[in-house]
Amino acid sequence: MLKLISLTVLWFLCSSVLYQGTNDPAKIHGGKSNVKKEKLTQKSAATTSQVEVKVPKFKFPSKGIYVVVDFSMPSNKKRLWVIKDKKILLNCRVAHGKNSGVIQTASFSNEPESFKSCYGNFVSGKSYVGDKGLAMRIHGLDFGINHNAYRRGIVFHSGAYVSDAYLNRKGRIGRSLGCFVTEPKNNAKIIRWCRNGVRIFVLGKNS
């Protein structure tokens, strides 16, 4: 199963344009937005209107370490990858926000107190120890999609409700308040490898 999921992710990565930019959060925030605007025409019997939809563009590094989360997959699947120089270092389950859905991540939000997951392009910040134990801050890079992530307190942290035991008992993993929650052993690895300026790509159902 891991091999099949890994091949799927690698196919997606290889089909994308390689990212050649900086990992400096300040420089990334000072540059152009990563948001692509698309015009969708909605036709009805009465009216025809133009609706602007914001879609993040993903540009994956050809070298170095980065994180991919695929929220189009159900939460009982291993849908987080840590990749370094095109090799998979870690593949594990990750929880989504409780108001985004039960097993499927059906909706996203950039709003505080929504308790939903957010998606798009991020860069990791500092690690710290808080009420959830070891955690890592992240900064959203797509204005209008995830730029409130830091203000919302969206972080990487650990939780027992992502474990095999919880999944076997409940038939699904638990949900967060919008944070990226993995098992303690995996959370520690992710933060050790990826804190301070590592790119994080979070795919949504329409990405």
N, C-alpha and C positions, 0 to 999 in steps of 0.2 A: 504493500500500500504506500509506504514511504517513497519507494522508487517511482511509482506512478505519479504521485503528487509532485515529487521533485522534478520529474521530466516535464510535467505541465507548467510548473513555474519557470523552469529554465527556457522552455519554448517561448513563454510570454516575454521573458527578459531579453532574449536574443532578438525578438522581433521589434524591440523598442529602440529609440535613438539613444545612444550612450551619453551619459551626463559627463561633461568635462569642466564643471564649475568648481567653486570653492566650497569648503565645508565650514567656513566661518559664518556663524549665524548673523553677525552684524552686516557682513557684505551681502549675504543672501537677502536679508530684509531690505537693504538699500537698493537692490536691483529691481528688475522688472517683475511684475506679478507672474506667477506660474499658471494663471487661469486663462483658459481659452474660452472665448465667447462664441456660442453657436446660436443661429437664428432658427427657430422652429416655427413653422406656419401651422396654426390650428384653424381648420376650416369647419364651419358648421352651416346649417341651412340659413341662419340669420346673419352671422358675422364672419369676418376673416380678420384675425389679429396676429401680430408678431409678438412672440414670447422669447425673451432672452434667457438662455440657460447657461450657467457657468459650469464648465467641465475642467477638472485639473488635468494637466499634461504631465506624464511621467517620463523622466529621463534618467535611466539607470546608469550608475558608474561602471566603467569597464574594469576598474581596479579599486582595491580597498574594501572596506566593510560597510554594509548597509542592511537595513531591515525591510522586509516585505510582509504586509498583513493583507490577506485576501478575505474581506468581509462578505464577498459573494458566496462563500462557502458556509455551511452550517457550523455552529459552534462546537459540535461533537467531533469535528474533524481537526486535524493539525493544520492550522491556517496561518501560522507565523513562521517565517524563515529568517535566519541570520545568515547572510551570504558574504563571503570574503574571497576576492579574486575569482569569482564565478564558482566557488565551491561552497556547499551548504555546511555550515558549522552547527546549526541547530534547526530543528523543525518541531514545533510544539503547538498545543492548543492555546487559545487566548480568548478571554471573555469580552463581550461587548456590553454596552449600556443597557440597563433593564427596560428602558422605554423604547429601545430600538427594535425589540422583538424578543421572542422566547428562544427559539433555536436559530432561526434565520435573522440576520441583521437587516430588517426591512426598511428602516428609515434612519436618517442622520440629522444632526443639528449642530449649529455653531453657537447656540444660545445658552447662557448660564442657567443653571437649575433645570435644564431639560432632561438630564440624566440619560441622554442619548450619546451614542458614539459619534465621532467625526471622522472624516476621511480626507484624502489628498496628500500633499507633500508636507513633511515635517522635518525638523532637525532637532537632535537631542540636546538637552541642556545638562545642568549639574545633577549629580546624585546627592541624596541626603537620606537621613533616617528620620521617619516621622511616625505617626500613629499606625501606619500600615507596615512599618518596618522599612527595609531598604527600598528606596524609590528613585525614580529618575524623571525630571521635568522634561517637557517637550515644547517646541515652539511651532505653531502652524504657519505655513508660508503662503497659503492661498487665501487672499482677501475675499471675504464673503462666504467662504466655505469652512475654514478652520482657524482663522486668525485669532479667535478668542480662546483657543485651547489652553494657553498658559494662564489666562485670567480665570478660566473655568476650573483650573486645578486638575486638568487632564494629565495624568502621569502614568508611568509604568510602575506597577507594584505587584506583590505576590498575594495569593489567596488560596486557601485550602479547597475552595469550591471549584477549582479547575483540575483537581486530581482525578486519577483513574478510579479511586474508591468512590468519589462523589458521583462521577459519571455512571458507574456501574449501579449505584444505589438509586439514583434519580432518573437515569435514562438521558440526561443532558448535564452540561456543566452549569454553574451558577452565572449570575450576571453582576455587572459592576454599576457604578453611578456615571459611567462614561469612560472610565480609565481602562488601560490595557493591562489586564490581570493574567498572570501566568503562575504556574506552580513555583514555590520558593526556590527550588534548585535551578529552574530555568530563568527565573527573574534575576537571580544573582549573576548568572552567566551573561545575560543580555546587558545588564547594567555595567558589568566589568568590561565587556567588549565595546559597548556602544555609547557610553556617556560622552558629553562634551563635543558636539559638532558632527555627529554621524547622521546621515540622511535616513529618513524613515518614509516608506511609501505605503500608503494605506488605500487599498482598492475597495470601491463600493460596488454595488450591484449594477450601476450604470457607468462605471469607469472604463 
